[in-house]
Amino acid sequence: MFEEVHDHWYWRPGWRADRSFYTWHITFADRSEMAALHASYAELVDDLPGFTPVPLEWLHLTLQGIGFTDRVPESDLADIVKATRHRVTRLGSFPVGIGPAVLDRESIQLPVRPIQPLQHLRDLTRAAITDVWGDDAVPELPELNPHITIAYCNHPAPAAPITTRILNHPPRSTALSITTLTLLSLTRTHHLYHWTPLETIPLD
């Protein structure tokens, strides 16, 4: 267990305000189940000092990055999309459970479980990148911990009072099916991740 939450918004390697990144995400702006769950935590996250709530339209589950947009040729991106589409379109949709909220070192998250089908989907996206670029070029990522962030920490603070407020809030969760995978051009500005969707691949 950690004693302090950290500011999420430091600049990771390669990132700057005017730079975007190609990434495969699962998004939820059109899902009524997520809208209801998001609304059930709105009062909690709005009242927490030091946290920036994530608007419904920018809720996401990060799956697999590809690379910065100024480093990925358009022809390579098209080939990666084609390879990904070939690998995942027969996968089929799958159910997941989302929530209740937990505190992470840099955010308040809704865990998404089970991990295995999401890990399999991620493995397929990584295999598609390998198809185009080879093993050495697949971006490394930490072990998959699928979640949807509903608020990001914007300055250090003791964790215990925040944990107490989350535990005192009625736990909320939902279930839905993961039906699509979306390629985004992702940008971060003003304590917010936002994006332009480029391709959506149905899993059915």
Buried (B, 14 or more C-beta within 10 A) or exposed (E): EEEEBBBBBEEEEEEEEEBBBBBBBBBBEEBEEBBEBBEBBEEBBEEBEBBBBBEBEBBBBBBBBBBBBEEBEEEBBEBBBBBBBEBBEEBEEBEBBBBBBBBBEBBBBBBBBEBEBBBEBBEBBBBBBBBBBEEEEBBEEEEBEBBBBBBBBBEEBEBEEBBEBBEEBEEBBBEBBBBBBBBBBBBBEEBBBBBEEEBEBEBE
